[in-house]
Amino acid sequence: MSKRLDDRSTRHDRFHQKAKKEGFLARAVYKLQEIDEKHRIFDGGHRVLDLGCAPGSWLQYANQTIGERAVLVGLDRAPLDRPPTGARIVVGDVLTIDVKELLGDLPAFDIVLSDMAPDTSGVRSMDQARSEALFERALEIATLVLAPGGNFVGKLFQGPDFKKLGDAVRSKFAVGKTVKPASSRQISIEQYVIGKGFRGQGVVGP
Ligand SMILES: C[S@@+](CC[C@H](N)C(=O)[O-])C[C@H]1O[C@@H](n2cnc3c(N)ncnc32)[C@H](O)[C@@H]1O
């Protein structure tokens, strides 16, 4: 495992301790919280698709932030030990999943999130390419299932196609931004690309 991409020494840092104390399933929750507080991802939306949702802290955050109107669907290739209350969990690989299975009876989602990360190999170029493939697929799914005006957040390792993928988001959303939350380890090459105000209309609804 690459020291630069997955620094085990910081896994038990203050965000990890805070998450434990506050009952969140992962420290990753503070990345989404910071992104949401700055960029109002959940404003007005209540149907959320979370790609790569395990162990489930982003779903917990969405549930708390949206409240009782929340409709939450999470996908992960690994089953969740403690699925957050109220979320429908689909176990599968994002690269092969049929998006109709994610939608179920819903006509569309308001928000698509992806915190997916590849299994890191330590070979930076390979890890970047795998992250780019996951991000591209998350963006593709978002364009298939989002309602007009919907929002997108996707994790992406900085690599050769970083700008191209950021531009792809900007072409599909009214606003596109890249952020590095404070709780994202400085040593990590992960960034989050945000798209707000989807310009299209999901094409897969039931
Ligand atoms: C950093 S974790 C997500 C943490 C989550 N946001 C939370 O707050 O609990 C990344 C997840 O992406 C999932 N993942 C990676 N590749 C995937 C794929 N091809 N299909 C589905 N899930 C994938 C992993 O299984 C892992 O659970």
The ligand as an SDF file (V2000), in Angstrom:
LIG
                    3D

 27 29  0  0  0  0  0  0  0  0999 V2000
  -13.8370    5.6900    1.0910 C   0  0  0  0  0  0  0  0  0  0  0  0
  -15.0390    4.4310    1.0630 S   0  0  0  0  0  0  0  0  0  0  0  0
  -16.5370    5.3280    1.1510 C   0  0  0  0  0  0  0  0  0  0  0  0
  -16.8480    5.8590    2.5420 C   0  0  0  0  0  0  0  0  0  0  0  0
  -18.2650    6.3750    2.6330 C   0  0  0  0  0  0  0  0  0  0  0  0
  -18.4200    7.6420    1.9060 N   0  0  0  0  0  0  0  0  0  0  0  0
  -18.6780    6.6280    4.0550 C   0  0  0  0  0  0  0  0  0  0  0  0
  -18.8330    7.7810    4.4050 O   0  0  0  0  0  0  0  0  0  0  0  0
  -18.8710    5.6830    4.8210 O   0  0  0  0  0  0  0  0  0  0  0  0
  -14.9930    3.9450   -0.6220 C   0  0  0  0  0  0  0  0  0  0  0  0
  -15.9540    2.8250   -0.9780 C   0  0  0  0  0  0  0  0  0  0  0  0
  -15.9760    2.6890   -2.3970 O   0  0  0  0  0  0  0  0  0  0  0  0
  -16.3270    1.3500   -2.6680 C   0  0  0  0  0  0  0  0  0  0  0  0
  -16.0220    1.0070   -4.0380 N   0  0  0  0  0  0  0  0  0  0  0  0
  -14.8110    1.0340   -4.6500 C   0  0  0  0  0  0  0  0  0  0  0  0
  -14.9010    0.5720   -5.9070 N   0  0  0  0  0  0  0  0  0  0  0  0
  -16.2130    0.2640   -6.1140 C   0  0  0  0  0  0  0  0  0  0  0  0
  -16.9340   -0.2680   -7.2090 C   0  0  0  0  0  0  0  0  0  0  0  0
  -16.3150   -0.5860   -8.3530 N   0  0  0  0  0  0  0  0  0  0  0  0
  -18.2650   -0.4580   -7.0810 N   0  0  0  0  0  0  0  0  0  0  0  0
  -18.8920   -0.1550   -5.9090 C   0  0  0  0  0  0  0  0  0  0  0  0
  -18.2550    0.3360   -4.8300 N   0  0  0  0  0  0  0  0  0  0  0  0
  -16.9240    0.5470   -4.9180 C   0  0  0  0  0  0  0  0  0  0  0  0
  -15.4880    0.5540   -1.6560 C   0  0  0  0  0  0  0  0  0  0  0  0
  -16.0120   -0.7500   -1.4600 O   0  0  0  0  0  0  0  0  0  0  0  0
  -15.5780    1.4520   -0.4060 C   0  0  0  0  0  0  0  0  0  0  0  0
  -16.5570    0.9900    0.4740 O   0  0  0  0  0  0  0  0  0  0  0  0
  1  2  1  0
  2  3  1  0
  2 10  1  0
  3  4  1  0
  4  5  1  0
  5  6  1  0
  5  7  1  0
  7  8  2  0
  7  9  1  0
 10 11  1  0
 11 12  1  0
 11 26  1  0
 12 13  1  0
 13 14  1  0
 13 24  1  0
 14 15  1  0
 14 23  1  0
 15 16  2  0
 16 17  1  0
 17 18  1  0
 17 23  2  0
 18 19  1  0
 18 20  2  0
 20 21  1  0
 21 22  2  0
 22 23  1  0
 24 25  1  0
 24 26  1  0
 26 27  1  0
M  CHG  2   2   1   9  -1
M  END
$$$$
